């Protein structure tokens, strides 16, 4: 079991180096074809701009888009030289969200970077983690913007919640889980059901039948946020990957009241594989 077709978003931002290094490493470990996708933005023309946009504005936008594409291609070439692996370059004109979603559906795994917290570092790609998790139907690996990640998937923490999203994430992560040196399944604030239930044991037993040796654990986080409990456990384990379901609640509820998905996407310390 392996990922054989990996898609990584390509741009020339500071976060690109870590993203490409993770993607090339995974491609090497899985014998996968790696594709770097860059979406070249179309000129922006406001719908209510009655007099039309001056040609010089369109030309400026086209030049800026060309420069961004050149920077992205250079980052891909640099990553190819560092890793010694061939990377397919794919340049597509259009809107970044719809184009990325379309191309993600022909991949086993999509690799993107965590969105910027500083508006001065923001880019169009910052919307991709949420869009891909929610709309691609494929597992999305989100790499933190800062830091280096020489290993991804040797020591894995699975944030288990007995939901459809968590189930999907676990099974999407099987190519990594079957190769991991250690896998810990953790339930935070497990709810008692009608049937006898030992937190984490049911999914750990299922994983064992699939060849994954997983340790079951649970914790009650009464005084801290669930997201913080997960991040704390990651640090305790020295884990290099978190696997979790994304957006178990509606996005409106997440944005209005906060949620585990948004908390992790904002404060992640290791790469996170999410599925919805």
C-alpha positions as CSV (number, residue, x, y, z in Angstrom):
1,X,0.0,0.0,0.0
2,X,1.5,3.3,-1.1
3,X,0.7,6.7,-2.5
4,X,1.6,6.5,-6.2
5,X,0.5,10.0,-7.4
6,X,1.3,13.0,-5.2
7,X,0.4,16.6,-6.0
8,X,2.2,19.5,-4.4
9,X,1.2,23.1,-4.8
10,X,4.0,25.2,-6.3
11,X,4.9,28.8,-5.5
12,X,7.9,30.8,-4.6
13,X,7.0,31.7,-1.0
14,X,9.3,31.1,2.0
15,X,7.1,28.2,2.9
16,X,7.8,26.4,-0.3
17,X,11.1,24.8,0.7
18,X,9.7,22.8,3.6
19,X,6.6,21.8,1.5
20,X,8.7,20.6,-1.4
21,X,11.2,18.7,0.8
22,X,8.3,16.9,2.5
23,X,6.7,16.1,-0.9
24,X,9.9,14.8,-2.5
25,X,10.7,12.7,0.5
26,X,7.2,11.1,0.5
27,X,7.5,10.5,-3.3
28,X,10.8,8.8,-2.8
29,X,9.5,6.6,0.1
30,X,6.4,5.5,-1.9
31,X,7.9,5.4,-5.4
32,X,5.4,8.0,-6.4
33,X,5.1,10.3,-9.3
34,X,5.3,13.9,-8.0
35,X,3.5,16.8,-9.8
36,X,4.0,20.4,-8.9
37,X,1.0,22.5,-9.8
38,X,1.1,26.3,-10.1
39,X,-2.0,28.3,-10.9
40,X,-1.3,31.4,-12.9
41,X,-3.9,34.0,-11.8
42,X,-6.1,35.6,-14.4
43,X,-6.2,39.5,-14.5
44,X,-8.7,40.8,-11.9
45,X,-11.4,42.9,-13.4
46,X,-14.0,44.3,-11.0
47,X,-17.5,43.5,-12.1
48,X,-18.7,47.0,-11.3
49,X,-15.8,48.8,-13.1
50,X,-18.1,50.4,-15.7
51,X,-15.4,52.3,-17.6
52,X,-13.2,49.3,-18.1
53,X,-9.8,48.5,-16.7
54,X,-7.0,50.5,-18.2
55,X,-4.7,48.3,-20.4
56,X,-1.6,49.2,-18.3
57,X,-3.4,47.7,-15.2
58,X,-4.0,44.4,-17.1
59,X,-0.4,44.4,-18.3
60,X,0.9,45.0,-14.8
61,X,-1.2,42.1,-13.5
62,X,0.1,39.8,-16.3
63,X,3.7,40.7,-15.6
64,X,3.2,40.0,-11.8
65,X,1.6,36.7,-12.6
66,X,4.5,35.8,-14.9
67,X,7.0,36.7,-12.2
68,X,5.2,34.5,-9.7
69,X,5.1,31.6,-12.1
70,X,8.9,32.0,-12.7
71,X,9.6,32.0,-9.0
72,X,7.5,28.9,-8.5
73,X,9.3,27.1,-11.3
74,X,12.6,28.0,-9.8
75,X,11.5,26.7,-6.4
76,X,10.5,23.4,-8.1
77,X,13.8,23.1,-9.9
78,X,15.7,23.8,-6.7
79,X,13.7,21.1,-4.9
80,X,14.4,18.6,-7.8
81,X,18.1,19.3,-7.5
82,X,18.1,18.9,-3.7
83,X,16.2,15.6,-3.8
84,X,17.6,14.2,-7.0
85,X,14.1,13.4,-8.1
86,X,12.2,14.4,-11.2
87,X,9.2,16.6,-10.6
88,X,6.5,17.2,-13.2
89,X,5.9,20.9,-13.7
90,X,2.2,21.8,-14.4
91,X,1.3,25.4,-15.1
92,X,-2.4,26.2,-15.4
93,X,-4.2,29.5,-15.9
94,X,-7.3,30.1,-13.9
95,X,-8.6,30.6,-10.3
96,X,-6.4,28.9,-7.8
97,X,-9.2,27.2,-5.8
98,X,-11.2,25.5,-8.6
99,X,-8.1,24.6,-10.5
100,X,-6.3,23.1,-7.5
101,X,-9.5,21.1,-6.6
102,X,-9.8,19.7,-10.1
103,X,-6.2,18.5,-10.3
104,X,-6.3,17.2,-6.7
105,X,-8.9,14.6,-7.8
106,X,-6.3,12.9,-9.9
107,X,-3.9,12.4,-7.0
108,X,-3.6,10.0,-4.0
109,X,-2.3,12.8,-1.7
110,X,-2.1,16.6,-1.9
111,X,0.6,18.6,-0.1
112,X,0.2,22.3,0.7
113,X,1.5,24.7,3.3
114,X,-0.2,26.1,6.4
115,X,-1.8,29.5,5.7
116,X,0.1,32.7,6.8
117,X,-0.8,34.3,10.1
118,X,0.9,37.5,9.1
119,X,-1.0,39.5,6.4
120,X,2.3,40.7,5.0
121,X,3.2,37.1,4.1
122,X,-0.3,36.1,2.8
123,X,-0.7,34.6,-0.7
124,X,-3.6,33.2,-2.7
125,X,-2.5,29.7,-1.7
126,X,-3.4,30.4,1.9
127,X,-7.0,29.4,1.2
128,X,-6.0,26.0,-0.2
129,X,-5.8,23.9,3.0
130,X,-9.5,24.5,3.9
131,X,-10.6,24.2,0.3
132,X,-8.8,21.0,-0.4
133,X,-9.8,19.3,2.9
134,X,-13.5,20.2,2.3
135,X,-13.8,19.8,-1.4
136,X,-11.1,17.5,-3.0
137,X,-12.2,14.1,-1.7
138,X,-8.5,13.4,-1.2
139,X,-6.3,13.4,1.9
140,X,-4.5,16.7,2.3
141,X,-1.1,17.0,4.0
142,X,-0.6,20.4,5.5
143,X,3.0,21.4,6.2
144,X,3.8,24.1,8.8
145,X,5.1,27.3,7.3
146,X,8.2,27.3,9.5
147,X,10.7,24.6,10.4
148,X,12.2,21.6,8.7
149,X,10.6,18.1,8.7
150,X,13.2,15.5,7.7
151,X,10.8,12.7,8.7
152,X,7.0,12.5,8.2
153,X,5.2,9.5,9.4
154,X,7.7,7.6,11.5
155,X,6.0,8.5,14.8
156,X,2.3,9.2,14.2
157,X,-0.5,10.5,16.5
158,X,-4.0,9.8,15.4
159,X,-6.6,12.2,16.8
160,X,-9.6,9.8,17.0
161,X,-13.2,10.9,17.5
162,X,-15.4,8.1,16.2
163,X,-16.7,10.3,13.4
164,X,-17.0,9.9,9.7
165,X,-14.2,12.5,9.1
166,X,-11.8,10.8,11.5
167,X,-12.6,7.4,9.9
168,X,-11.8,8.8,6.5
169,X,-8.6,10.3,7.7
170,X,-7.4,7.1,9.3
171,X,-8.0,5.1,6.1
172,X,-6.5,7.7,3.9
173,X,-3.4,7.7,6.0
174,X,-2.9,3.9,5.8
175,X,0.0,4.1,3.4
176,X,1.8,6.1,6.1
177,X,0.5,4.2,9.1
178,X,1.6,0.8,7.8
179,X,5.2,2.2,7.5
180,X,5.3,4.0,10.8
181,X,7.6,3.0,13.6
182,X,5.0,3.9,16.2
183,X,1.3,4.9,16.0
184,X,-0.7,6.3,18.9
185,X,-4.4,6.6,18.8
186,X,-5.8,9.2,21.2
187,X,-9.4,10.2,22.1
188,X,-9.9,13.5,23.8
189,X,-12.9,13.7,26.2
190,X,-14.3,10.3,25.0
191,X,-18.1,10.1,25.3
192,X,-19.7,7.1,26.9
193,X,-22.0,5.2,24.5
194,X,-24.7,2.7,25.1
195,X,-22.4,-0.3,24.3
196,X,-19.2,-1.0,26.4
197,X,-16.4,1.1,25.0
198,X,-12.7,1.4,25.9
199,X,-11.5,4.7,24.3
200,X,-9.3,4.0,21.2
201,X,-9.2,0.3,21.5
202,X,-11.8,-0.3,18.8
203,X,-10.0,1.6,16.1
204,X,-6.6,0.2,17.3
205,X,-7.9,-3.3,17.0
206,X,-9.1,-2.5,13.5
207,X,-5.8,-1.1,12.5
208,X,-4.0,-4.2,13.9
209,X,-6.0,-6.3,11.4
210,X,-4.6,-4.0,8.7
211,X,-1.0,-4.5,9.8
212,X,-0.7,-1.3,11.9
213,X,0.4,-1.7,15.5
214,X,-1.3,1.1,17.3
215,X,-1.3,2.0,21.0
216,X,-4.7,3.2,22.3
217,X,-5.0,6.1,24.8
218,X,-7.4,8.7,25.9
219,X,-7.4,11.9,27.9
220,X,-9.9,14.2,29.6
221,X,-9.1,17.8,28.9
222,X,-11.3,19.8,31.3
223,X,-9.1,22.9,31.7
224,X,-7.6,23.3,28.1
225,X,-8.9,23.3,24.6
226,X,-9.1,20.0,22.8
227,X,-6.7,21.3,20.1
228,X,-4.1,22.2,22.8
229,X,-4.5,18.7,24.3
230,X,-3.6,17.3,20.9
231,X,-0.6,19.6,20.4
232,X,0.6,18.7,23.9
233,X,0.4,15.0,23.2
234,X,2.3,15.5,19.9
235,X,5.1,17.1,21.9
236,X,5.2,14.4,24.5
237,X,5.4,11.7,21.9
238,X,7.9,13.5,19.7
239,X,5.5,12.7,16.9
240,X,6.3,13.9,13.3
241,X,2.8,13.5,11.9
242,X,-0.8,14.2,13.1
243,X,-3.7,12.4,11.4
244,X,-7.2,13.8,12.0
245,X,-10.6,14.4,10.5
246,X,-11.2,18.0,9.3
247,X,-14.2,20.1,10.0
248,X,-16.4,17.7,11.9
249,X,-18.8,20.7,12.4
250,X,-19.9,23.1,9.7
251,X,-17.4,25.7,8.7
252,X,-19.7,28.5,9.9
253,X,-19.8,27.0,13.4
254,X,-16.0,26.6,13.3
255,X,-15.4,30.2,12.3
256,X,-18.1,31.5,14.7
257,X,-17.3,29.5,17.8
258,X,-13.9,28.1,17.0
259,X,-13.1,24.4,16.5
260,X,-10.3,21.8,16.7
261,X,-9.7,22.0,12.9
262,X,-9.1,25.7,12.9
263,X,-7.0,25.6,16.1
264,X,-4.7,22.9,14.6
265,X,-4.4,24.7,11.2
266,X,-3.4,27.8,13.1
267,X,-1.0,26.4,15.7
268,X,0.3,23.2,14.1
269,X,3.8,22.1,15.0
270,X,4.2,19.1,12.7
271,X,2.7,18.2,9.3
272,X,-1.0,17.3,9.6
273,X,-2.9,14.9,7.3
274,X,-6.6,15.8,7.2
275,X,-9.6,14.3,5.4
276,X,-13.2,15.3,5.5
